[in-house]
Amino acid sequence: MASNGSVMQALVYHGPGQKAWEQVAKPMIEDDTDAIVKVDTVTICGTDLHILKGDVAAVTDGRILGHEAVGTVEQVGAGVKNVRVGDRVLVSCITACGACRYCREGSYGQCIGGGGWILGHKIDGTQAEYVRVPFADTSTYAVPEGVTDEEVLMLADIGPTGYEVGVLNGRVRPGDVVAVVGAGPVGLSAIMGAKLFSPAHVVAIDLADARLEAAKQFGADITVNPSREDAVAILRDLTQGLGADVAIEAVGVAPTFEQCTALVRPGGTVANVGVHGGPATLHLEELWIKNVTITTGLVDTYSTPTLLRLLAAHHIDLARFVTHRFPMAEFMDAYDTFARAADTGALKVVLTS
């Protein structure tokens, strides 16, 4: 159903396990730094599945989900300086006020001026025909010429998340052995980002053989299915008994975090990327003596301009993330396909208006 006047269709959260594609009010300019963007291309994130499980308490009944989109600017507030009606833009998963302490440091994910991760979380998100984007000048990016909406859409969240929270937080360096636990979209993004630093080996670890096959396409040199193989033994064989220089956790459950702490060498780094809905055991009785660094983080998207340049120069291939395509009216089917990724082989699903 197409939007008509003051209403539109959107994917609305109604409590754990409950969602609906339904008619809602079309967003309007609320602050003079806002933009209203017509959503041309949108996707679903693993974080949306965490929300639907009830893992993110801040998301309340009636919230429009989604924090990734590429679209066309339809309207801007009086205070918007650089974004114009008709512009083709990437709507970032992170909103930045641009002026608070954290934004001035480039830590946009921690914005205390009204931004951070708010779309589909604290305010209505992108899984709709239109979205209101606060702080439009600092929260959208012009789409480069010569790239598709689908490619750019992968830089709304998973591209910078895998790169910043996994690769850069993990301090991947040339010659490193990098273990990536979880070969879903964010894990694959971390593999792709790690390859930019010429590691000696990238080892992908996942329970799903289909995702391990995908990991090979994204640059993994070695794949390990821990249901059949001993990941720790394989990493130690590769590293003269030491372990991985960097272990990237890209799932968000306790066993995979604990596996990363077992995989990493003394002096190495565990970079946690996954969204955790419950506690994990930190084995300090083993780690305290090993000089291991553990990092956590919400993506800041400070790397988005860099990744856009790499995309425009064809140094990274983002099109391969997209495995399934739907019209926006089939949002419920798209969610079903994405949620059953082990059966469907879905990496990223893309919906178009």
C-alpha positions as CSV (number, residue, x, y, z in Angstrom):
1,M,0.0,0.0,0.0
2,A,1.5,3.3,-1.0
3,S,1.5,6.3,1.4
4,N,-1.3,8.8,0.9
5,G,-1.1,12.3,2.3
6,S,-0.5,12.1,6.0
7,V,-0.3,8.3,6.4
8,M,2.2,5.7,5.4
9,Q,3.0,2.0,5.9
10,A,5.6,0.9,8.5
11,L,6.9,-2.1,10.4
12,V,5.7,-1.5,14.0
13,Y,6.9,-3.3,17.2
14,H,4.2,-4.4,19.6
15,G,6.2,-6.1,22.4
16,P,8.4,-9.2,22.4
17,G,7.6,-11.4,19.5
18,Q,5.0,-9.1,18.1
19,K,5.3,-6.9,15.0
20,A,3.0,-5.7,12.1
21,W,3.2,-4.0,8.8
22,E,0.5,-1.4,9.3
23,Q,-0.7,2.1,8.5
24,V,0.7,4.9,10.7
25,A,1.1,8.7,10.6
26,K,3.7,10.0,8.2
27,P,6.6,11.8,10.1
28,M,6.8,15.6,10.1
29,I,9.6,18.0,10.8
30,E,9.9,18.5,14.5
31,D,13.2,20.4,14.9
32,D,14.8,22.7,12.4
33,T,17.8,20.3,12.0
34,D,15.5,17.4,10.8
35,A,15.1,16.0,7.4
36,I,12.2,13.8,6.1
37,V,13.6,11.1,3.9
38,K,11.6,8.9,1.5
39,V,12.9,5.4,2.1
40,D,14.0,3.9,-1.2
41,T,16.0,0.9,0.1
42,V,16.0,-0.6,3.6
43,T,17.2,-3.7,5.4
44,I,16.8,-5.7,8.6
45,C,19.6,-6.0,11.2
46,G,20.4,-8.7,13.7
47,T,19.7,-6.1,16.4
48,D,16.1,-5.9,15.2
49,L,15.8,-9.6,16.0
50,H,17.3,-8.9,19.5
51,I,14.6,-6.3,19.9
52,L,11.9,-8.7,18.9
53,K,13.2,-11.2,21.5
54,G,12.7,-8.5,24.2
55,D,16.5,-8.0,24.7
56,V,16.3,-4.2,24.3
57,A,14.0,-2.8,27.0
58,A,14.1,0.8,25.7
59,V,12.1,-0.2,22.6
60,T,8.5,0.3,23.5
61,D,5.1,-0.8,22.0
62,G,4.3,1.2,18.9
63,R,7.9,1.9,17.8
64,I,8.8,1.7,14.1
65,L,11.8,-0.5,13.8
66,G,14.9,-0.1,11.7
67,H,18.1,2.0,11.6
68,E,19.5,1.5,8.1
69,A,18.2,3.1,4.9
70,V,19.1,4.8,1.6
71,G,16.6,7.3,0.4
72,T,15.7,10.6,-1.2
73,V,15.3,13.8,0.9
74,E,11.8,15.1,0.7
75,Q,11.8,18.0,3.2
76,V,14.4,19.7,5.4
77,G,14.1,21.9,8.4
78,A,15.1,25.6,8.4
79,G,18.4,24.8,10.2
80,V,19.7,22.2,7.7
81,K,22.7,23.6,5.8
82,N,24.1,20.9,3.6
83,V,21.4,18.5,2.8
84,R,18.9,19.5,0.2
85,V,15.5,18.3,-1.1
86,G,16.1,15.7,-3.8
87,D,19.5,14.5,-2.4
88,R,20.2,10.8,-2.5
89,V,21.5,10.0,1.0
90,L,22.6,7.2,3.3
91,V,20.8,7.3,6.6
92,S,23.3,6.2,9.2
93,C,22.3,3.9,12.1
94,I,23.9,6.4,14.4
95,T,22.6,9.9,14.7
96,A,25.1,12.7,15.7
97,C,24.3,16.0,17.2
98,G,27.8,17.1,16.2
99,A,28.3,19.4,19.2
100,C,28.4,17.3,22.5
101,R,31.6,16.1,24.1
102,Y,31.3,12.6,22.5
103,C,30.5,13.9,19.0
104,R,33.5,16.3,19.1
105,E,35.6,13.2,19.8
106,G,34.1,11.3,16.9
107,S,32.3,9.0,19.4
108,Y,28.9,9.6,17.8
109,G,27.4,6.3,19.2
110,Q,27.7,7.8,22.7
111,C,26.1,11.2,21.7
112,I,24.5,12.9,24.7
113,G,23.1,15.8,22.6
114,G,20.0,13.8,21.5
115,G,21.7,11.4,19.1
116,G,23.5,8.1,19.3
117,W,21.5,4.9,18.4
118,I,18.0,6.4,18.4
119,L,16.4,5.3,15.1
120,G,14.3,2.2,15.7
121,H,15.3,2.4,19.3
122,K,14.2,5.6,21.0
123,I,12.5,7.2,18.1
124,D,10.7,5.8,15.0
125,G,13.1,4.1,12.5
126,T,13.6,3.4,8.9
127,Q,11.5,0.3,8.2
128,A,8.8,2.6,6.8
129,E,8.0,4.5,3.6
130,Y,9.3,7.7,5.3
131,V,11.6,8.5,8.2
132,R,12.4,11.6,10.2
133,V,16.2,12.0,10.5
134,P,17.3,14.3,13.3
135,F,20.6,16.3,12.9
136,A,20.4,15.7,9.1
137,D,23.7,17.4,8.3
138,T,25.7,15.1,10.6
139,S,23.6,12.0,10.4
140,T,23.3,11.4,6.6
141,Y,25.9,11.0,3.9
142,A,25.7,11.8,0.2
143,V,25.6,8.7,-1.9
144,P,28.6,8.6,-4.3
145,E,28.1,8.5,-8.0
146,G,28.4,5.1,-9.7
147,V,27.3,2.9,-6.7
148,T,24.0,1.3,-6.1
149,D,21.6,1.9,-3.3
150,E,22.1,-1.7,-2.2
151,E,25.9,-1.3,-1.9
152,V,25.6,1.9,0.1
153,L,22.9,0.5,2.3
154,M,25.5,-2.0,3.7
155,L,27.4,1.0,5.1
156,A,24.4,2.2,7.3
157,D,25.4,-0.3,10.0
158,I,27.2,-3.6,9.3
159,G,30.1,-2.1,7.3
160,P,31.3,0.4,9.9
161,T,30.3,-1.9,12.8
162,G,32.5,-4.8,11.7
163,Y,35.3,-2.4,10.7
164,E,35.3,-0.1,13.8
165,V,34.2,-2.3,16.6
166,G,35.9,-5.4,15.3
167,V,38.9,-4.6,13.2
168,L,40.0,-1.2,14.5
169,N,39.1,-1.8,18.2
170,G,40.9,-5.1,17.8
171,R,44.0,-3.3,16.4
172,V,44.5,-5.7,13.5
173,R,48.0,-5.3,12.0
174,P,49.8,-6.7,9.0
175,G,50.9,-10.3,9.6
176,D,48.3,-10.9,12.4
177,V,46.3,-14.0,12.8
178,V,42.7,-12.9,13.2
179,A,39.9,-15.2,14.4
180,V,36.3,-14.1,13.7
181,V,33.7,-16.0,15.7
182,G,30.4,-15.7,13.9
183,A,30.1,-15.4,10.1
184,G,26.9,-13.5,9.9
185,P,26.7,-10.1,8.2
186,V,28.8,-8.3,10.9
187,G,31.3,-11.1,11.1
188,L,31.7,-11.1,7.3
189,S,32.2,-7.3,7.5
190,A,34.9,-7.8,10.0
191,I,36.6,-10.3,7.8
192,M,36.4,-7.9,4.8
193,G,37.8,-5.1,7.0
194,A,40.6,-7.2,8.4
195,K,41.8,-8.1,4.9
196,L,42.5,-4.4,4.3
197,F,45.4,-4.7,6.8
198,S,47.1,-7.7,5.2
199,P,46.8,-10.3,8.1
200,A,48.7,-13.5,7.8
201,H,45.5,-15.5,8.3
202,V,41.8,-14.8,8.8
203,V,40.0,-17.8,10.5
204,A,36.2,-17.8,10.4
205,I,34.4,-19.9,13.1
206,D,30.7,-20.7,12.8
207,L,28.3,-23.6,13.4
208,A,26.6,-23.1,10.0
209,D,28.5,-24.5,7.0
210,A,26.6,-22.1,4.7
211,R,28.0,-19.1,6.5
212,L,31.5,-20.6,6.5
213,E,31.2,-20.8,2.7
214,A,30.2,-17.2,2.6
215,A,33.2,-16.4,4.9
216,K,35.5,-17.8,2.2
217,Q,34.0,-15.5,-0.4
218,F,34.7,-12.5,1.9
219,G,38.3,-13.4,2.4
220,A,38.6,-16.0,5.2
221,D,41.6,-18.2,4.6
222,I,40.5,-21.0,7.0
223,T,37.1,-22.0,8.2
224,V,36.2,-23.9,11.3
225,N,32.9,-25.5,12.4
226,P,33.4,-26.0,16.2
227,S,30.7,-28.7,16.2
228,R,33.2,-30.9,14.4
229,E,36.6,-29.3,15.0
230,D,38.6,-27.9,17.9
231,A,39.0,-24.2,17.1
232,V,41.5,-23.5,19.9
233,A,43.7,-26.4,18.7
234,I,43.6,-25.1,15.1
235,L,44.5,-21.6,16.1
236,R,47.4,-22.8,18.2
237,D,48.7,-25.0,15.4
238,L,48.7,-21.9,13.2
239,T,50.6,-19.8,15.7
240,Q,53.2,-22.0,17.3
241,G,51.0,-22.6,20.2
242,L,50.2,-18.9,21.0
243,G,46.7,-18.3,19.8
244,A,45.1,-15.5,17.7
245,D,46.5,-12.0,17.8
246,V,42.9,-10.7,17.5
247,A,39.7,-12.6,18.3
248,I,36.5,-10.8,17.1
249,E,33.2,-11.8,18.7
250,A,30.4,-11.3,16.2
251,V,27.5,-13.3,17.6
252,G,26.4,-11.9,21.0
253,V,26.0,-14.9,23.2
254,A,28.0,-16.1,26.2
255,P,29.6,-19.2,24.6
256,T,31.1,-17.3,21.7
257,F,32.5,-14.5,23.9
258,E,34.1,-17.1,26.2
259,Q,35.5,-18.9,23.1
260,C,37.2,-15.7,22.0
261,T,38.9,-15.4,25.4
262,A,40.2,-19.0,24.9
263,L,41.4,-18.3,21.3
264,V,43.4,-15.2,22.0
265,R,47.1,-15.2,22.7
266,P,48.8,-13.6,25.6
267,G,49.1,-9.9,24.7
268,G,46.3,-10.2,22.2
269,T,42.9,-8.4,21.9
270,V,39.3,-9.7,22.1
271,A,37.1,-7.3,20.3
272,N,33.4,-7.9,21.2
273,V,31.0,-6.7,18.5
274,G,28.0,-8.9,19.3
275,V,24.8,-7.5,21.0
276,H,24.5,-9.5,24.2
277,G,21.1,-10.1,25.8
278,G,22.5,-11.9,28.8
279,P,25.6,-12.2,31.0
280,A,28.8,-14.0,30.0
281,T,31.5,-15.4,32.3
282,L,34.8,-13.5,32.3
283,H,37.5,-16.1,33.2
284,L,39.8,-13.7,35.0
285,E,41.3,-16.6,36.8
286,E,42.9,-17.5,33.4
287,L,43.1,-14.1,31.8
288,W,44.6,-11.9,34.6
289,I,48.1,-13.0,33.8
290,K,47.9,-12.9,30.0
291,N,47.9,-9.1,29.2
292,V,44.8,-9.6,27.2
293,T,42.8,-6.5,26.1
294,I,39.0,-6.8,25.8
295,T,37.2,-4.1,24.0
296,T,33.4,-3.5,23.6
297,G,31.6,-0.9,21.7
298,L,28.6,0.4,19.8
299,V,29.5,1.6,16.3
300,D,30.3,5.3,16.1
301,T,30.2,5.5,12.2
302,Y,33.3,7.7,12.2
303,S,34.6,5.4,9.4
304,T,31.7,5.8,7.1
305,P,33.3,8.5,4.9
306,T,36.4,6.3,4.5
307,L,34.3,3.2,3.6
308,L,32.2,5.3,1.1
309,R,35.5,6.3,-0.6
310,L,36.7,2.6,-0.7
311,L,33.3,1.6,-2.1
312,A,33.3,4.3,-4.8
313,A,36.9,3.2,-5.7
314,H,35.7,-0.4,-5.9
315,H,38.2,-1.5,-3.2
316,I,35.5,-3.2,-1.2
317,D,32.6,-5.3,-2.6
318,L,29.4,-4.8,-0.6
319,A,26.9,-6.2,-3.2
320,R,27.7,-9.8,-2.2
321,F,26.1,-9.2,1.2
322,V,22.6,-9.1,-0.3
323,T,21.1,-12.6,-0.7
324,H,17.3,-11.8,-0.7
325,R,15.2,-9.0,-2.2
326,F,11.6,-8.1,-1.4
327,P,9.2,-5.2,-2.2
328,M,8.5,-3.2,1.0
329,A,5.0,-4.5,1.2
330,E,6.4,-8.0,1.9
331,F,8.2,-6.9,5.1
332,M,6.7,-9.7,7.2
333,D,8.0,-12.3,4.7
334,A,11.4,-10.6,4.7
335,Y,11.6,-10.8,8.5
336,D,10.8,-14.5,8.4
337,T,13.5,-15.2,5.8
338,F,16.1,-13.2,7.8
339,A,15.2,-14.7,11.1
340,R,15.6,-18.3,9.7
341,A,19.0,-17.5,8.2
342,A,20.3,-21.0,9.0
343,D,17.6,-22.5,6.7
344,T,17.3,-19.8,4.1
345,G,21.0,-18.8,3.7
346,A,20.1,-15.2,4.2
347,L,22.9,-12.7,4.9
348,K,21.2,-9.4,4.2
349,V,17.7,-8.9,2.9
350,V,16.9,-5.7,1.0
351,L,13.5,-4.2,0.6
352,T,12.7,-1.5,-1.9
353,S,9.8,0.9,-2.3
